[in-house]
Amino acid sequence: MLSHFMLRARADAWLYLAVAFYFIGGVLLITFSGHAEVMSFSLYFDQWTFLFLIFMPLTAVVVDYAWIIFRFEAKRSLAARKAFSPQRLAHLFSGMALLMALMIFQGTFTSIKNLLPILRGGFVYDHMLANADALLSFGPDPVKILQSIRVVGIMDWNYSILWFILCFGTLFFVATSPRAASIRVRYISMFMFVWVVCGNILAAIFMSAGPAFYGAVTGDHERFAALLAFLSSPDGPLLARSFQGYLWSLHQGGTSGLGSGISAFPSVHVGLIALNAFFAFDLSRRFGVLAVCYTAFVMLSSVCLGWHYAVDGYASLILVGAAHYGLKALRERRPTPSRAPDGATVTP
């Protein structure tokens, strides 16, 4: 099993290198800015290790074993040996090791995100983005249109809970399943691209807080007064209101928390779910259409719940789509990759 593990680890070497450079760059940026209080690395340890080292691996083992029991009869022992072969286990463990590196990546992302408003002197682009939204929607702010078609409970639960299950469940599957071996490096490269480019670089350039915080950062409390009234009403989105209050209290206190940091443009929420939709199209056109419809629902929810301006989602969709198909075209021009003994490709 060790030889198979090392083969997979070598195939993932680029990803480890990228995490290391990102981590070093983030620590240097924070250190030289003199704001060590924004560092958030330790915040992810308990939740991330439980999720990716205990809960999801056990779930995967249970699902595999249940599949063997219900799918196979006379050949159950053969199927079990294949499902828990050294090659399969090496793939699982190498993926878990990679996910632990991504724990450091996520800590770096949150640390940098916490620092951005300090470096930029606040949220300076909300007015411009809100005006762009109004222009593209022929006058009224999009949230005023979307509230008339909202399904509040579904939107709130989907955006605050189901989105995380889908995005991080997909990440675990791609990292640990032999069935996703051919896209593992490319998918995780794009996963990191969304967080770094959308969530750090472009967020820093177009520093903005989003409609829910518009009045607090611009002083104009009238423009999104209807949205704030909707968010705070008894029939409003409880989860969105709670998370927004949590983020704003951390921002005001200058402290870090799990998932802390406020930025609107472009939307990481839309970027990550759009990434999954583009990969779904590579798998199946029908599956891809369903994934695109879900992405559109996430975009609508992000605006209706006050997290984002509509242009935040448009920008993420265009950027992630261009990067996905650009990387795919570049990969297809490369020579055919070598294969591991278990049949998995070992180059990006």
Stockholm file with secondary structure:
# STOCKHOLM 1.0

chainA/1-348         MLSHFMLRARADAWLYLAVAFYFIGGVLLITFSGHAEVMSFSLYFDQWTFLFLIFMPLTAVVVDYAWIIFRFEAKRSLAARKAFSPQRLAHLFSGMALLMALMIFQGTFTSIKNLLPILRGGFVYDHMLANADALLSFGPDPVKILQSIRVVGIMDWNYSILWFILCFGTLFFVATSPRAASIRVRYISMFMFVWVVCGNILAAIFMSAGPAFYGAVTGDHERFAALLAFLSSPDGPLLARSFQGYLWSLHQGGTSGLGSGISAFPSVHVGLIALNAFFAFDLSRRFGVLAVCYTAFVMLSSVCLGWHYAVDGYASLILVGAAHYGLKALRERRPTPSRAPDGATVTP
#=GR chainA/1-348 SS CHHHHHHHHHHTHHHHHHHHHHHHHHHHHHHHHTCGGGCCGGGGHHHHHIIIIIIHHHHHHHHHHHHHHHHCSTTHHHHHHHHTSHHHHHHHHHHHHHHHHHHHHHHHHHHHHHHHHHHHTSCCSHHHHHHHHHHHTTSSCHHHHHGGGCCHHHHHHIIIIIHHHHHHHHHHHHHHCGGGGGGHHHHHHHHHHIIIIIIIIIHHHTCCCCGGGHHHHHSCCSTTHHHHHHHHSTTSCHHHHHHHHHHHHHHHHTCCCTTCCCCCSSCHHHHHHHHHHHHHHHHCHHHHHHHHHHHHHHHHHHHHTTSCCHHHHHHHHHHHHHHHHHHHHHHHTSCCCCBCTTSCBCCC
#=GC SS_cons         CHHHHHHHHHHTHHHHHHHHHHHHHHHHHHHHHTCGGGCCGGGGHHHHHIIIIIIHHHHHHHHHHHHHHHHCSTTHHHHHHHHTSHHHHHHHHHHHHHHHHHHHHHHHHHHHHHHHHHHHTSCCSHHHHHHHHHHHTTSSCHHHHHGGGCCHHHHHHIIIIIHHHHHHHHHHHHHHCGGGGGGHHHHHHHHHHIIIIIIIIIHHHTCCCCGGGHHHHHSCCSTTHHHHHHHHSTTSCHHHHHHHHHHHHHHHHTCCCTTCCCCCSSCHHHHHHHHHHHHHHHHCHHHHHHHHHHHHHHHHHHHHTTSCCHHHHHHHHHHHHHHHHHHHHHHHTSCCCCBCTTSCBCCC
//
